[in-house]
Structure formats: structure tokens, C-alpha cells
């Protein structure tokens, strides 16, 4: 599957997008980021993509109007670009059923907690870390998973943990979790590109081997 075409969907700063760009440029993974799509035209991640000469597209309410038209436009772009893998890297919108069905087990999302904890509808961004601190858990982390019709409910590919210290705040937890996100998201994409992921029901069998 080497040389697959990847679409990265973003809504914000795009630090995970940058991790993927770096992984491609350093030959860590043999895929091409064919396009970066944002539902926010002011997202800094768009500038990151443009800086690396990656094609970008804005699919927002201002341009397309209704949710239905935006969903249709997004699917059309993905099909026109002949995308093999969709990566949601801080994309704060729910994908329509049409895209989930057309790209079954070909959509990867990164979530800033250890799913199923602190996940599901409404759990994104700082809310996740705030809930982690308020609950007083001793570990948190990040999860990469395939996307299905249930929010954060798709088969889990990789998870990594970080310790939650008593004096941590939202910013320090966010920094810890982002650091591991930038490690496991490129790794998950690498595993996909190399055909090392097998979905069996709601579980993923990972063939690791030599990942250097």
C-alpha cells in the first residue's frame, strides 16, 4: 500500500498535521499528503500545509451554506483526489454517514484521552483535559482509532499513556498528551500504509515488527 494518497482534515492549529508532514518528509512513512481540508478558513493548519506546498481546500458554511452541501462537497473532493486514507487531525466536525460508508476502515482519528474514558459526543479539546483533572485520574493519554458511525466508537489502533501529577493543570496535561499524539498518529498512519492493520469486529490486530 506504499505511496497511498492521504487527506488530512483539520479545524485548528494543525500540530498533528505538522507531525504527519514531518513523517512524510523524513521518509518515515511512504504516503503522500495529497490535500489538507479545513472547515475553518482561519485555521493555522492551512498555512502549515501551504508552507509545504500541499494542496488545501476550505469546506465551510460561508462557502457552501447548508450542512448537506458541505458534506456533498467534502465527499466530492475526496473522490476527485482519489484519496486512500482520511486522517482527522483535530477536525471538529462529524463526518456524514456517506463518507464513513465510502471509506470504511480508511478513516483515522486522534483523540486526547484513553478511549472509552472522556470520549464521545461533546468531548474534544480542553474539555477532555478539564474532565481528566476534575475526576482525579492518575493516568490519561491519547488514542488513535478508526472512525465509524459512533463518535469515538471505532476500532482502536494505538493508545499511549501519560501520568497525571497532582499539580498538573489543563495546559500541562495538554502539552503531555500532544507530545504522544505527535508520536502515535504518524505511527498509526505508517502501520496503515504498510498494511499492518487488520480490523476484526471492533478490534484491530496490529502487526508491528520492525518500525524503524
SVG drawing of the C-alpha trace seen along z (x, -y; Angstrom):
<svg xmlns="http://www.w3.org/2000/svg" viewBox="-28 -33 43 43">
<polyline fill="none" stroke="black" stroke-width="0.4" points="0.0,0.0 3.0,-2.3 2.5,-5.5 -1.1,-6.0 -2.8,-9.3 -3.8,-10.9 -6.3,-13.6 -5.8,-15.4 -8.8,-17.1 -8.3,-19.9 -10.0,-22.7 -7.2,-24.4 -3.5,-24.9 -2.5,-21.6 0.3,-20.4 -0.7,-16.8 -0.7,-17.7 2.8,-19.0 3.8,-15.7 2.5,-13.9 4.2,-16.3 7.5,-15.8 7.0,-12.0 6.5,-12.1 9.4,-14.4 11.7,-12.3 10.6,-9.2 9.2,-7.7 6.1,-6.8 5.7,-6.2 2.5,-8.1 1.6,-11.4 -0.4,-14.1 -2.4,-14.9 -4.7,-17.5 -5.4,-19.3 -9.1,-20.2 -10.4,-22.5 -13.8,-23.6 -12.3,-26.8 -10.6,-29.1 -8.7,-30.9 -7.2,-27.6 -3.4,-27.9 -3.0,-24.4 -4.0,-25.6 -0.9,-27.8 1.3,-24.9 0.1,-22.9 0.7,-25.8 4.2,-26.3 5.0,-22.8 3.3,-23.2 0.4,-20.9 -2.9,-21.5 -5.6,-22.9 -9.4,-23.3 -11.8,-25.1 -15.2,-23.5 -17.1,-25.9 -20.6,-27.3 -19.7,-30.6 -18.7,-28.9 -21.2,-26.1 -24.1,-27.0 -26.0,-24.1 -24.6,-21.0 -25.8,-18.8 -24.0,-20.9 -20.8,-20.9 -21.0,-17.1 -21.5,-16.7 -18.6,-19.0 -16.3,-17.1 -17.1,-13.7 -16.6,-15.1 -13.2,-16.5 -12.1,-13.2 -13.2,-11.3 -11.7,-13.7 -8.3,-13.5 -8.6,-9.6 -7.9,-9.5 -6.9,-6.2 -6.8,-7.3 -8.5,-10.1 -6.8,-11.4 -8.8,-13.5 -6.2,-15.7 -8.2,-18.0 -11.2,-18.1 -14.1,-19.4 -17.0,-18.2 -18.9,-15.0 -18.3,-13.2 -21.5,-12.3 -22.6,-8.7 -21.9,-8.8 -18.2,-9.4 -18.0,-6.8 -19.6,-4.2 -17.5,-5.0 -14.2,-4.9 -14.9,-2.1 -11.8,-1.4 -10.0,-4.1 -10.6,-7.0 -8.3,-7.5 -8.9,-9.9 -6.7,-11.0 -8.4,-11.6 -6.8,-13.2 -7.8,-10.6 -7.7,-6.9 -11.0,-5.8 -13.5,-4.9 -12.7,-7.3 -13.5,-11.0 -14.8,-10.4 -17.9,-10.5 -20.2,-13.4 -19.1,-16.8 -15.6,-15.5 -12.9,-17.4 -10.2,-19.9 -9.7,-21.3 -13.0,-19.8 -11.3,-16.4 -8.3,-17.6 -10.6,-19.5 -12.7,-16.4 -9.5,-14.4 -8.3,-16.8 -11.7,-17.1 -12.1,-13.3 -8.6,-12.9 -7.4,-10.1 -3.8,-9.1 -3.2,-8.4 -4.5,-9.8 -3.2,-9.7 -4.2,-9.6 -5.9,-7.1 -5.8,-6.6 -8.8,-4.8 -10.7,-4.1 -13.9,-6.1 -17.4,-4.6 -20.9,-5.9 -20.4,-6.2 -18.5,-9.2 -15.1,-7.9 -16.6,-4.4 -14.5,-2.9 -11.9,-0.2 -8.8,-1.3 -5.5,-1.1 -3.0,-2.6 -3.0,-4.1 -0.3,-5.7 -0.4,-6.9 0.9,-9.8 0.9,-10.3 -1.3,-12.9 0.5,-14.6 -1.3,-16.3 -0.1,-19.8 -0.9,-19.4 -3.2,-21.9 -5.0,-21.9 -2.0,-23.4 0.5,-20.9 -1.8,-17.9 -2.4,-19.2 1.3,-19.5 2.0,-16.0 -0.8,-14.5 0.1,-16.4 3.6,-15.1 2.4,-11.5 -0.2,-12.4 2.6,-13.5 4.2,-10.1 1.3,-7.7 -0.6,-9.3 2.3,-9.1 2.9,-5.5 -0.7,-4.6 -0.6,-6.0 2.7,-4.1 1.0,-0.9 -1.9,-1.5 0.3,-2.4 2.3,0.8 -0.8,3.0 -0.1,3.9 -3.6,3.2 -6.4,5.8 -9.8,4.9 -11.6,7.8 -15.0,6.8 -14.4,3.8 -10.8,4.7 -7.6,4.1 -4.8,6.6 -1.5,4.8 1.5,6.4 4.3,4.4 7.7,6.0 10.5,3.5 9.1,0.0 12.3,-1.9"/>
</svg>
